[in-house]
Amino acid sequence: MEKQGNVSSGAGFVLQMRGISKEFPGVKALESMELSVRPGTVHALVGENGAGKSTLMKCLFGMYAVDAGEIILDGEPVKFANPAEALKRHVSMVHQELNQVPRQTVMENIWLGRYPVKSGFVDEKKMLGDTQKIFESLNINVDPRVESGDLPVSQKQMVEIAKAVSYNAKVIVMDEPTSSLTEKEVEHLFAIMEKLKANNTSIIYISHKLEEILRISDDVTVMRDGKWIATKAAGDITIDEMIKLMVGRDLTERYPEKKAVPGEVLLSVEDLACSEFSGVSFELHKNEILGIAGLVGSKRTEVLETIFGMRQVKSGRIVLEGRELHNKNPLTAMKNGFAMLTEERRHDGIFSGLSVTFNLIISNIKAYAKKLFLNNRMIVSDVDSMIASMNIKTPDRNAAIGNLSGGNQQKVIFGRWLLTKPKVLLLDEPTRGVDVGAKYEIYQLINRLAEEGRGVIIVSSEMPELFGVCDRILTMSNGRLSGIFDAKDVSQVEIMEASVLYL
């Protein structure tokens, strides 16, 4: 293990977390964890899902009380009882799962709980002016008066960053800030981060995109199993070294070998249209993994949602194994052999406060019906089998899924759909917010599904993922199909050119 100079001395650091330990029932989340952040720098915090990154930051932000250890801010010991106290001391956090009030305006979300008041009433003119001033300083092009729920995820992310800045933050935690952003939006975020650094703001940056970490970070701290493993200058560590420190072993391949060979046509989508796109036609073969690329706003997700019955078909046909289907709603689509893993698992993928068992069986509940009761023996057998086969890390089958890491939550959702025995899987950003080790396991699972004769369609914003996993790549641009390519015979440049064809 290596530490950067002065890590334990306290000199030259805006923030230090020393000997931090935190335990939950059955889980030791943090053990003597160390983190030291220099002023005006980006300090990356990396590790597999379940390594304790988010838990450590929630301890910093006053969401969890630490069991042991101390937090030093600007040379003074602090102990935040709640996030409000952290914000008063200029420590902000942009959470991975965005928690905005959808039916309130952007500016109301930014100033929630601290609205400017004039003569006993909310001073909307000042609130608008203050919001516009922050947006202009960060070059954010969002109307402060629109409702937050009407914004795409990428713009919500920018609003959250602006909210963090509005507290005059000395330290801003960014948890997976680029997970929903296009390359252009990532560049904008990085420009904002450079401005914050120039103002002597420190950023703790959590991400599974290791290439981004080496590009934007000054220092990197690696965690594993709740413990400090190493802290190095970003210029002194490689991606391979980071992965080895994260997983405790060499991971020589980022993508598993594909063994399945596409067979006969399984699904035909013919001139499909809804209110958001038109003229989409393609075929999906048995044993095939088909990727969909495109910029945010290209209507990639909308194609999946229409196939799955979440959006109304205006025209066109969906034909599965030679039979035309009418997926009027998701329930019909499930009966017809479709399954869909959504992009926002926290919002519409999991029942956070309920058990792993419940989340695994809910889409297949009728299969366990035994007159007026459920066949508990069958449920336990299927759940335990799925937990074992998918390597889901959970204290037990009754643990709340919300307490699991993002990667393990994602594996539970995969398991849920596998229990329905689907013919076609629709996967929207299946590895979003998932670490490199868990990603590899999910890729292996996707390959296994293809080998079993299923067809898989993947929407992904990560170009290397599409090339590493898919047989063919379909591109969308502004609601129109702009190309279909063999993944082995196309370059990233060609995919990007097709993605902007109709802009």
N, C-alpha and C positions, 0 to 999 in steps of 0.2 A: 504494500500500500504506500501511496505517496501523498504527501500534503504539500500545498503551495507554501511559500515562505510566509511566516507570521500568522499562520492560521490560528494558532492557539494563544497568541500573545495579546490579542485584542487591539493592537495598533493598526490604524488605517482601515477600520471596518465600520460601515454604517450599521450593520446588523450581524449579530452572532447568536447562534442557537447551540448551546453546549449541553451534551449529555442528555438529550431529550429522549424520554421513554414514554410510551403510551400503550396500554393494554385494554383490549375489549374482551368480553366473555369468549374464551376459547381461542383468542387470537392475540399474539404479541405483535402489534403493528409497528412499533418503533422501539429500538434498543440502543441507548447511548448514542443517539444520532448527533452529528456535528454539521454545521453549516456556517460559513463566514463569507459575507458579501461586502465587496468594496464599493465606495461611493461612485456613482456615475458609470456603472458597468452593467453588462448583461451576464448574469450568472445562471448557467443552465443546470437544471436538476433532472437527471436521467435515471432510468431503471425500468425493469419490467413492471407490468401491471401487478399490483399487490406488493410492490417494493416499499411503499409507504410515502411516496412523494406528496400526494394530495393530503394525506393524514398529517404530515409534517407542516404543510402550509395551513391547514385548518387549526393546528395548534398555535401557529404564529398569529393567525387572524382572530383568535378568541372563540372559535367554534367548538374546539375541544380543550379541556383542561389537561395539562400534562401531568403525568404521574411522577416524573422526576426530571431534573434539568433546569436550565435557566435560559432566558432570552434577554439579550443586551441590545438596546437600540440607542444609537448615538452615545454609547458609553454608559448608559443608565439601565439597570435591571427593570424590565417591564413584565406585567402579568395581565394580559387582556382578558376580562371576564366575558366579553362578547365582541362581535365585529364593530359595534358602534364605538367602543373604546379604542379599537385599533385604528379606525378611520380618524378619530380625533387626534391621534398621534401620527397621522399621515402615512399609514400603512394601508394600501388598497389591494383588492384581489379581483381579478377577472376570472370567473369560474368557467370550467369546461362546459358545464351544462348551464345555459343562460337562463336566468330567472327574472325575466321582465314581466311587467303587468301588461298583457296584450292589448287591453282596451283603454289604456292610457297613452297619451302622446309621448313621443320621444323625450321632449324636455321635461315632462312630468316624471318619467322614469328616472332621468338623470338627477333631478332635485327632490326625489321622493323622500319625505320626512324632514325636509329642510327648505320648503318653498319660501321664496322671498315674500314678505308681507308689507302691505302699505295700507294704512288706515283700517287695519283689521281684516283686510282681504288679500288674497293671493295676488301678488304683483306680476301678472302674466307678461307684461311688457319687459320688465327686468329679466324675468326668467328666460324669455325668448332671446333677449340681447346677450345675456351671459352664455347661453347655450351656443349661439352663433359665434361668439368670440372664441370659445373653446374649439368649435368645429373648424373655424378658419385657421387657428393656430396649428391644427393637426391635419389640415387639408382634407376634412371629411365632408363629403357632399351628400348630406341627408337633410331632409326638411324636418326641423324640430317639431312641427305641428302635426305630423302624420301619426297615426296610431302605431305603436310598436309592433303589434301583431301583424301588421300589413307589410313589414319589412322582411326581406330574405335573411337567412341566417348570417350571411357575411356582413350585412349592414348592422344587424343586431350586435355582432361582435365589435364593430367599430364604436357603436354607441356605448357599450360597456367599458371600452378603453377610455373613451371621453369622460365617462362617469368617474372612473378611477382617477383620472387627471384632475377632475374638478375638486378633489379633496386636497389639492396641493401635495400630492403624495411624494414622500422621500423614497419609499419602497413600493413597487407594484409587482404583484404576483400575477403572471399570465399562465393559466393552465390550459394547454393545448389550444393556443389562440389561432393557429392556422389550419385546424382540422377541417374547416368548412370553406376555406378560401381558395380562389384560383391563384395561378402564378402571379397575375397582375396585382391582385389584392394582397398577396403576400409581400410583394415589393413595396406596396403602400404601407403596410404594417411595419416593415423593417425601416422605412423612412421615418415613420412616427417614433420608433424606438430610438433611432439615432438622435432625433430632436430631444427626446426625453433624457438621453445620456448627456447631451450637451448642456442640459439644465441641471446636471448633477443628480438626476433621479436614477435610482438603482432598480433593475428589473430582474426578478427571479423567473426564469423561463422554463416551463415544463413542456416537453415535446417528445414525441416518438420519431420525429423526422430528423434523423441524425445528420443528414447533409445540411439542413437548415441550422442546426445547433453549431456546427463547426463554422458556419458562415457568419452568424450573428453574435455569437457568444464571446466573452472575454475569458471566462472561467467555466469549468465544468465539474460538477460534483456527481459522482456515481453512487447510487444506493442499490442494495440487494437485501431482500428479506428484512427490511426495516433498519438496516445498519449502514453506517458510512463505510464505503469501500475505498474511494480515492477522490482527491480534488486536484485537478491539473489545469494549467493554462490551455485554452482551446487550441492554441498553436502547437502544443506539445503532445496532442493525442490524435489518433486516427479513428475512423469509424470501426475498423476491425478491433482495435484495442477497447473502444467503448463497449462494443457488443460482448467481448470476452469478459470484461469487468461486470457488465450487467447480468449476464446469464451464468457466469462462473465456469464457462467452457468455451471452446472455439465453435463458432457457427459459420462454417465455411460457405454455405449456400444461403442466400436470402430467399430463394424460391425453390420448392421441391420439384423434382422431375415429374413431368406430365407423362403418364403412361396410356391414358385413354385415347383412342382414335375415334374421331367423330364418325357416326354411322348414318343411318337413314334419317330423313326429315321427321322431327318430332312435332315442331310447332311452326305454323306459317302465319305471319302477320301481314295482311294484305291491305295496302292503302289506308292504314288506320289514321283516324283523326278524332280529336276532341276539341274543346274550346281553346286549348293552348298550343296545339301543333296539328300538322296535317301531312298526309302523303307518306306515312312511314310504312315501309315494307321490308321484311327480312325473313329469313328462315333460321330456325334453331334445330340442330341435329341432336340425336341421342349421343351421349358421351361428350358433348361439346360444351365449352365455356366461352360464351360470347360477351365481350366487353362493350360498354357504351361510354364514349368519351365526349367531352364538350365543355364549354365554359359555363359558369353559373348563369342561369337564365336561358340556357340552350334547350331546356325542357326534357332533359334526360330522365329525371325522376318522374315527370308527368307521363312518360311513355310506360314506365313500370306500373304506375298507379292506375292507368287506364286498362292495361292488360289484367290487373288484379281486381277490377271492378270498383275502385275507389273514385274513379271519374267516369262520367257518362260518355259512351262512344257516340260520336256524331255520324261517322260513316266508316266503312271498311269492315274487314272480317278477321276473326281470330279462329284459327283452325288447329286443333290438337289431335294428332294421330288420325287425320282425315275427317274429323268431325267438327263442324262449325259450332262454336260455343258463344253464349251470350252471358258474360260475367257481369250481371247487373249490380252485384255488390260483392264484397270480400268473402262472405259466407258461401255464395254461389261459386266463386272462384276456387275456394278451398275444396268444395265438393267435386269440382272439375279437375282437381289434381295440381293446383297452383299453391305456392307458398311465397310470402314476401317478408323479407327482413328490411325494416325501415331505417332511414338515416338517423333519426333522432330517437335512439333507444330509450332514453330517460322519459321523453315526452309521450311516445306512442308505441314503445316496444316492450316495456316491463311494467309490472305492478310492484313498485319499489318496496313497499312496506310488507309485502307478502312473501311467502317462502319460495325457496328454489323449487320445491315439489309443485306448488300451485302454478308457478310460471312455466314449468315444463309441460304440465298436462292440460292447461286451460284450453288450448286449441283442439284438443282431441278428447274432450271430457266425455262425449257420448260413448266412446269405446270402452269406458270403465263403468258404465251404468249397469247396475245389477238390481233390476226392479226399482225400488224406491231409494236404493242406497248405491254407493260407489264400491267397486271391488278394490278394497284397500290393499290386499295382497298383490294384485296385479299392478297397482299403482307403484307400490314400493319396489317391486321387481323391475319395472320399466325405468323408474327414476334412478335407482341405484346403478342399473346397467348403463344408462345414459351418462351419469356422472363419471363412471369409470372409463367408458369408451372415449369420452370427449375430454378427459383429464380436467374436469371442472374442479377448481380449488375452492372448497367450501367446508366450513367446520362440520356440517351435516346437512341432510336434505331439508331440514326444517329452518335453516338459517334464512333470514330476510335477504332477498336478492340485492337490495339496495346497499347492503354492507359488503358485497363482493366487488372486486376490481372490475374495471371496464371490460377487459378481455374475457373474464369469466362470465360476466353478464351476457356478453355477446355469444359465448359458447352455449349458455343456457337457452338463448333464443333459437340458435341453430338446432339444439336438441328438441325444442318444442316443435319445430316444423318437421323434423325428421320423424317424429312420432306419428305425424299425419300421413307419412309415406307419399310425398308429393312426386309428380313427374317433372314439374318445372319449378325451379327456385329462382326468385327474383331478389337480388341482393343489392341494396342501395347503400353504398359506402360501408361494406361489411367490416373493414378494419379501422374505421375512424376511431381515434383515441385509443388504439390498441398497440402495445409494445411489440418490439421486433420478435421476441420469442413467441408470444401469443399469436402474432401475425402468421408465423411459420406454421403453427398448429392449425390455424384457420385455413391457410392455403392447402395444407394436407387434407383437411376435411373436404374442401371444395373439390379437390382432385378425386377423392374417394367417391363423392357423390356422382361425379361425371363417369367414373369407372363402373358405377352400378347401373349406368344406362340413363341417368337423368340428364336433363338439359339445364344449364345454369346461365343466367344473364346477370352481369355485374356492372353497376354504375360506379365509377371511381374517379376521383379528382387527382389520383396519384398515377401519373403516366408510367413510371417503372412497374407499378403493380399490374397494370393492364398488360404490359409486355411480358411480365414474368409469369402470369397466370393464364391468360386467355389464348384461345386458338385463333379467333378473329376479333377485330375491333370495329364497331360501328360508330360513326361520328355524327353528332347532332350540332346544328348551328341555327340559332334563332327560330326554333320550332320546326326545323326541316331536317330530314335525313340528308347528310352531305357526303357520305361515303361509307363503304364497307371494305375492310382491308384484312389480308392475312397477316397475323401478328408477326410472323417470321420474315415477311417480305416488305415491311413498311418501317419508316423511320419516325422518330418523334416529331421531326420538323413537318413531315407530311401530315401527320395526325393534327398538329396545331394549325396548319394551313387549311385543312378541311374544316376545323372547328370554327374558323372565322370567315368561312366562305360566304355566308349570307348576312353578315353584319353590315 
